[in-house]
Amino acid sequence: MKKHNNFFTDKASIKTIDRLRVIYFGIAVLFFFLTEIGRNIYRPYIYSNNINDYGIADSIGNSGGIIVQIFFSLALLNSPRKKVFNVIGFIVIGYILYEILQPYLPRGVFDWKDIYGSLIGGVISLLILFILKKIVKNKVIYEIK
């Protein structure tokens, strides 16, 4: 029988709900709220008080948004550990390419800080994954037959 795999997940993983999948979803939700707090509270405060935060307020949408996108994608796909890096690489490269294409899009503005933010968000995601690998013992919660 032919085994059906793709670049991001496999048939067995996508049909399984396990601890990591639930944790990935929780991290996506957490970083969504943290990113929105950063965009709606932190950024206006920094701008209105002329504080130099080394571009964090400028790129918080990219750095936080990419973490949300990575963990939401991992929760949807339930990628096996070996394919997690494919998901992260694809999303980080996608964000960077999108930023590079900004000048050619309607109302698009290229900003190096957004590229740095995307890279930093990707690295933070990797660090979170390495920590999860050390502390979480994955266990199947439910499997669709």
C-alpha positions in Angstrom: 0.0 0.0 0.0 1.3 3.5 -0.9 2.2 5.7 2.0 0.7 9.3 1.6 3.1 11.9 3.0 3.6 15.5 2.2 6.0 18.2 3.1 4.2 19.4 6.3 2.5 16.4 7.8 1.4 12.8 7.3 -2.0 11.0 7.2 -1.7 9.5 10.7 -0.6 12.8 12.4 -3.4 14.9 10.9 -6.0 12.4 12.2 -4.5 12.4 15.7 -5.2 14.8 18.6 -2.4 14.7 21.0 -0.9 16.8 23.8 1.4 18.8 21.6 -1.4 19.7 19.2 -3.5 21.1 22.0 -0.4 23.0 23.4 0.4 24.4 19.9 -3.2 25.7 19.7 -2.8 27.2 23.2 0.4 28.9 22.3 -1.1 30.4 19.1 -4.0 31.8 21.1 -1.7 33.2 23.8 0.6 34.9 21.3 -2.4 36.3 19.4 -3.5 38.1 22.5 0.1 39.2 23.4 0.5 40.5 19.8 -2.7 42.5 19.9 -1.8 43.9 23.3 1.6 44.9 21.8 -0.1 46.5 18.8 -2.9 48.3 20.6 -1.3 49.3 24.0 2.5 48.9 23.8 3.0 50.5 20.4 0.9 53.6 21.0 2.6 54.1 24.4 6.0 53.9 22.8 5.1 56.3 20.0 3.4 58.8 22.1 6.3 59.0 24.6 9.0 59.0 21.9 10.7 56.0 23.5 13.5 54.3 21.5 12.7 50.6 21.9 15.0 49.6 19.0 12.2 49.0 16.6 10.2 46.5 18.8 7.0 48.5 18.5 7.4 48.8 14.8 7.8 45.1 14.2 5.6 43.6 16.9 3.0 42.7 14.3 5.5 40.6 12.4 7.4 39.1 15.3 4.2 38.2 17.2 2.1 37.4 14.2 4.6 34.9 12.8 4.6 33.0 16.1 0.8 32.9 16.0 0.9 31.7 12.4 3.5 29.0 13.1 1.8 27.5 16.1 -1.7 27.7 14.5 -0.3 25.9 11.5 1.3 23.3 13.7 -2.0 22.8 15.5 -3.9 22.4 12.3 -1.4 20.1 10.6 -0.1 18.3 13.7 3.2 18.0 12.0 5.5 15.2 13.1 8.7 16.5 14.8 10.8 16.0 11.7 8.4 18.1 9.6 7.9 20.9 12.2 11.0 22.6 10.7 9.5 22.5 7.3 6.5 24.4 8.5 8.6 27.0 10.4 10.9 27.5 7.4 8.0 27.9 4.9 6.2 30.5 7.0 9.3 32.5 7.8 10.4 32.6 4.2 6.8 33.4 3.2 6.8 36.4 5.6 10.1 37.7 4.3 9.1 37.3 0.6 5.8 39.1 1.4 7.8 42.0 2.9 10.2 42.2 0.0 7.1 42.4 -2.4 5.5 45.2 -0.3 6.7 48.0 -2.6 4.9 46.4 -5.6 1.6 45.9 -3.7 -1.1 48.5 -3.2 -0.2 50.7 -0.2 2.7 48.4 0.6 5.7 49.7 2.4 9.0 47.8 2.7 10.5 47.8 6.2 13.7 46.1 7.3 12.4 46.0 10.8 9.6 43.7 9.7 12.1 41.3 8.2 14.1 41.3 11.5 10.8 40.8 13.4 9.9 37.8 11.2 13.3 36.2 11.8 13.2 36.9 15.5 9.6 35.5 15.7 10.9 32.3 13.9 13.8 32.0 16.3 11.4 32.4 19.3 9.2 29.7 17.8 12.2 27.4 17.5 13.2 28.1 21.1 9.6 27.4 22.3 9.6 24.1 20.4 13.0 23.0 21.9 11.6 23.7 25.4 8.4 21.8 24.6 10.5 18.9 23.3 12.3 18.8 26.7 9.4 19.1 29.0 6.3 17.6 27.3 5.8 13.9 27.0 3.5 13.6 24.0 0.5 11.4 24.4 -2.4 10.6 22.1 -5.7 12.0 23.3 -7.9 11.0 20.5 -7.4 9.2 17.1 -9.7 9.4 14.2 -10.0 6.0 12.5 
